[in-house]
Amino acid sequence: MGRYTLRRLLQLVPVFLGTTFIVYFLVWGLSDDPFAGKCGQRECSASYVAQMTERYNLDDPLIVQYLKYLGALLTGDFGQTFSGTEVSTLIATAYPVTIQLALVAVVIEALIGITAGVLTGLRGRGFVDNLVLVSTLVLIALPVFVTGLVLRQVLGVELGWIRTSVPADPTLGQLLVPGFVLGSLSMAYVARLMRTSLVENKRADFVRTAIAKGLPRRRVVGVHMLRNSLIPVVTFLGYDIGALMGGAIVTEGVFNIRGIGGLVFRGIQQQDIATVVGIVALLVIVFLLANLLVDLLYAVLDPRIRYD
């Protein structure tokens, strides 16, 4: 396992370099005038352009710019915005809220989705199965922003159970409804994926062998069926964690959450290139590590999988 982990970590290096270079090239290399609109309606002064050109090494070839940026990035320096604010400061302020929201969403979608999938997968066709299938179909059909607006209107405005605007330093309870909204679509997919996987494994040879050996039903379901059925679900959740850690512009916008998604959106709106590149570089790292964690969990769930 240790050698495999090291090998996978080394494989992440070229992926990280390639991804960050593509983002850097698309944002900086294809920009005709990076200072457009930075000084309002008038053109930026020559001194301002010279200062920004020196700060972002714009006189150097693109590959040299990228290498200098990468060197600073490896020391934890995500650069500065055009206004002089450290990007790392913006990330440190916004990212903890996004992490909390993403974890709440993943826990909700995993608990409800897996539970619903297990119930329908084991019981087969019936009222519960039809109820779950219809409910998941509704969640898949509804856009996330519609689910968020409906719950905010009903639970916040009509009933007054929740705050319509999440504060800057939210508690876990204040993130439950936004977390449910954020994870609602994935929750529906998890439930259907778990149900399908369980139905397939019920007819598998290893399950028939376990039953023939006289093993208790609880052991057959919990050890043999459930663990193997969780593999595709864990794969989906792993990718979803990486995506959710990237922020949720729609959900954060509906509930006025000051997270990383809103920060990226404002950076794009204001054409703040340094902010966008810095945040995307961080999100690439998070996504790659989430995928590595999923690969390592395979060996825990399926004893047939061994890493040398």
C-alpha positions in Angstrom: 0.0 0.0 0.0 2.8 2.4 0.8 4.6 1.9 -2.5 1.3 2.3 -4.4 0.5 5.5 -2.5 3.9 6.9 -3.3 3.5 6.0 -6.9 0.1 7.6 -7.1 1.5 10.8 -5.5 4.2 10.9 -8.1 1.6 10.5 -10.8 -0.3 13.5 -9.5 2.7 15.8 -10.1 2.5 15.9 -14.0 -1.3 16.1 -13.8 -1.0 19.1 -11.4 1.7 20.8 -13.6 -0.3 20.2 -16.8 -3.6 21.4 -15.4 -2.2 24.5 -13.7 -0.3 25.4 -16.9 -3.4 25.1 -19.0 -5.3 27.3 -16.7 -2.5 29.8 -16.5 -2.2 29.9 -20.3 -5.9 30.3 -20.8 -6.2 33.1 -18.3 -2.9 35.0 -18.9 -1.7 33.8 -22.3 -4.9 34.5 -24.2 -5.7 37.8 -22.5 -5.2 40.7 -25.0 -5.2 43.4 -22.3 -5.1 42.1 -18.7 -5.5 45.7 -17.5 -8.8 46.4 -19.4 -11.4 48.0 -17.0 -9.0 48.1 -14.0 -9.0 51.9 -14.0 -12.7 52.5 -14.7 -13.6 54.2 -18.0 -10.2 55.8 -18.5 -7.0 54.1 -19.5 -4.6 53.0 -16.8 -1.6 55.2 -16.2 1.8 54.1 -17.5 3.1 53.9 -13.9 0.3 51.5 -12.9 0.8 49.3 -16.0 4.6 49.2 -15.3 3.9 48.2 -11.6 1.5 45.5 -12.5 3.7 44.2 -15.4 6.6 43.8 -12.9 4.4 42.2 -10.2 3.1 39.5 -12.6 6.3 39.2 -14.7 4.4 40.0 -17.9 7.5 41.0 -19.7 8.9 37.4 -19.5 7.9 34.6 -21.9 4.7 32.8 -20.8 6.6 29.6 -19.7 8.9 31.8 -17.6 5.9 33.5 -16.1 4.4 30.2 -15.2 7.6 28.8 -13.7 7.9 31.9 -11.5 4.3 31.6 -10.4 4.7 27.9 -9.7 7.8 28.5 -7.6 5.8 31.1 -5.5 2.8 28.7 -5.4 4.9 25.9 -3.9 5.9 28.2 -1.0 2.2 29.0 -0.3 2.2 32.3 -2.2 -1.0 32.4 -4.3 -0.2 35.9 -5.6 -1.9 39.2 -5.2 -5.0 40.7 -6.7 -4.8 43.9 -8.8 -5.8 45.8 -5.7 -2.9 44.4 -3.8 -4.8 42.0 -1.5 -3.2 38.6 -0.9 -5.1 35.8 -2.6 -4.2 33.5 0.2 -6.0 35.9 2.6 -9.2 35.7 0.5 -8.9 31.9 0.4 -8.3 31.7 4.2 -11.5 33.8 4.8 -13.8 32.0 2.3 -12.6 28.4 2.1 -13.5 27.3 5.7 -17.1 28.1 5.0 -17.0 26.1 1.7 -15.4 23.1 3.4 -18.1 23.1 6.1 -20.8 23.3 3.5 -19.3 20.6 1.4 -18.9 18.2 4.3 -22.5 18.8 5.4 -23.6 18.1 1.8 -21.6 14.9 1.5 -22.7 13.5 4.8 -26.4 14.2 4.0 -26.2 12.7 0.5 -24.2 9.7 1.8 -26.5 8.9 4.7 -29.9 9.5 3.0 -28.8 8.2 -0.4 -27.1 5.0 0.8 -30.0 4.3 3.3 -32.6 4.8 0.6 -30.6 2.6 -1.9 -30.2 -0.2 0.6 -33.9 -0.2 1.6 -35.0 -0.4 -2.0 -32.3 -2.7 -3.1 -33.0 -5.3 -0.5 -36.8 -5.1 -0.4 -37.3 -5.0 -4.2 -40.3 -3.6 -5.9 -43.0 -2.1 -3.6 -44.2 1.1 -2.1 -40.9 2.2 -0.7 -39.1 1.4 -3.9 -41.6 3.4 -6.0 -41.5 6.3 -3.5 -37.7 6.5 -3.6 -37.6 6.2 -7.4 -40.1 9.0 -7.8 -38.4 11.2 -5.2 -35.0 10.8 -6.8 -36.5 11.5 -10.3 -38.0 14.8 -8.9 -34.6 15.8 -7.4 -32.8 15.0 -10.7 -35.3 16.9 -12.8 -35.3 20.0 -10.6 -32.4 22.5 -11.0 -30.5 23.0 -7.8 -31.4 26.7 -7.7 -35.1 25.9 -7.8 -34.8 23.5 -4.9 -32.8 26.2 -3.0 -35.3 29.0 -3.7 -38.3 26.8 -2.8 -36.8 25.7 0.5 -35.6 29.2 1.4 -39.1 30.6 0.6 -41.0 27.9 2.5 -38.7 27.3 5.5 -37.3 30.8 5.8 -39.9 33.3 4.7 -43.2 31.4 5.2 -42.4 29.3 8.3 -39.4 31.2 9.7 -37.5 28.0 10.7 -34.2 29.1 9.0 -32.4 32.3 8.2 -32.7 33.3 4.5 -29.2 34.6 4.6 -26.4 32.6 6.2 -24.0 34.7 8.4 -20.3 35.0 7.7 -19.4 32.6 10.5 -22.3 30.0 10.3 -23.0 27.2 12.7 -23.5 23.6 11.6 -27.3 24.0 12.0 -27.4 27.0 9.8 -25.7 25.0 7.0 -28.1 22.0 7.1 -30.6 23.3 4.6 -28.0 24.8 2.2 -26.1 21.5 2.5 -29.2 19.5 1.7 -29.8 21.7 -1.4 -26.1 21.4 -2.5 -26.2 17.6 -2.1 -29.8 16.9 -3.3 -28.9 16.1 -6.9 -26.0 13.8 -5.9 -28.1 12.2 -3.2 -30.6 11.1 -5.8 -27.8 9.6 -7.9 -26.3 7.9 -4.8 -29.6 6.3 -4.0 -30.2 5.0 -7.5 -26.5 3.8 -7.8 -26.7 2.0 -4.5 -30.0 0.3 -5.4 -28.7 -0.9 -8.8 -25.4 -2.2 -7.3 -27.2 -4.1 -4.6 -29.7 -5.7 -7.0 -26.8 -6.8 -9.2 -24.8 -8.2 -6.2 -27.8 -10.1 -4.9 -27.5 -12.5 -7.9 -23.6 -12.7 -7.7 -21.9 -16.0 -7.2 -20.1 -15.0 -4.0 -23.5 -14.1 -2.4 -24.9 -17.5 -3.4 -21.8 -19.2 -2.0 -22.2 -17.3 1.3 -25.8 -18.2 1.6 -25.0 -21.9 0.8 -22.5 -21.9 3.6 -25.3 -21.0 6.0 -23.9 -17.6 7.0 -26.4 -15.4 8.8 -28.4 -13.0 6.6 -26.9 -10.0 8.5 -23.4 -11.1 7.6 -24.2 -11.9 4.0 -25.8 -8.4 3.6 -23.3 -6.4 5.7 -20.0 -8.0 4.8 -20.5 -9.5 1.3 -23.2 -7.5 -0.4 -22.9 -4.1 1.1 -19.1 -3.7 1.0 -19.0 -4.7 -2.7 -22.0 -2.5 -3.6 -20.4 0.5 -2.0 -17.5 0.6 -4.4 -19.3 2.5 -7.2 -20.9 4.7 -4.6 -17.6 5.6 -3.0 -16.2 6.4 -6.5 -19.0 8.8 -7.1 -18.8 10.4 -3.6 -15.0 10.8 -4.1 -15.4 12.8 -7.3 -18.3 14.7 -5.7 -16.2 15.7 -2.7 -13.6 17.2 -5.1 -16.4 19.0 -7.0 -18.1 20.3 -3.9 -14.9 21.6 -2.4 -14.7 23.8 -5.4 -17.6 25.7 -4.1 -21.2 26.0 -5.2 -21.8 29.3 -6.9 -25.6 28.7 -7.1 -26.2 27.4 -3.6 -23.9 30.0 -2.1 -25.7 32.7 -4.0 -29.2 31.6 -3.0 -28.3 31.6 0.7 -25.8 34.4 0.5 -22.9 32.2 1.8 -19.5 33.9 1.5 -17.6 30.9 0.2 -15.1 30.0 -2.4 -17.7 29.7 -5.2 -18.8 33.3 -4.7 -15.1 34.4 -4.6 -14.4 32.7 -8.0 -17.6 34.3 -9.4 -16.6 37.7 -8.3 -13.1 37.2 -9.6 -14.4 36.3 -13.0 -16.9 39.2 -13.0 -14.1 41.7 -12.1 -11.6 40.0 -14.4 -9.3 39.5 -11.4 -7.0 37.0 -13.1 -4.7 36.4 -10.1 -7.7 35.4 -7.9 -9.1 33.0 -10.4 -5.8 31.3 -11.1 -4.9 31.0 -7.4 -8.2 29.5 -6.4 -8.2 27.1 -9.4 -4.7 25.9 -8.5 -5.9 25.1 -5.0 -9.0 23.3 -6.2 -6.8 21.2 -8.6 -4.8 20.0 -5.5 -8.0 19.2 -3.6 -9.6 17.3 -6.4 -6.5 15.2 -7.0 -6.1 14.3 -3.4 -9.8 13.3 -3.2 -9.4 11.0 -6.1 -6.3 9.4 -4.4 -8.3 8.8 -1.3 -11.0 7.0 -3.3 -8.4 4.7 -4.8 -7.1 3.8 -1.4 -10.6 3.1 -0.1 -11.1 0.4 -2.7 -8.8 -2.0 -0.9 -10.7 -1.4 2.3 -14.1 -2.2 0.7 -13.1 -5.0 -1.6 -10.6 -7.6 -0.2 -10.0 -8.8 -3.8 -8.2 -5.5 -4.5 -4.6 -5.4 -3.4 -2.0 -2.7 -4.2 1.6 -3.8 -4.5 
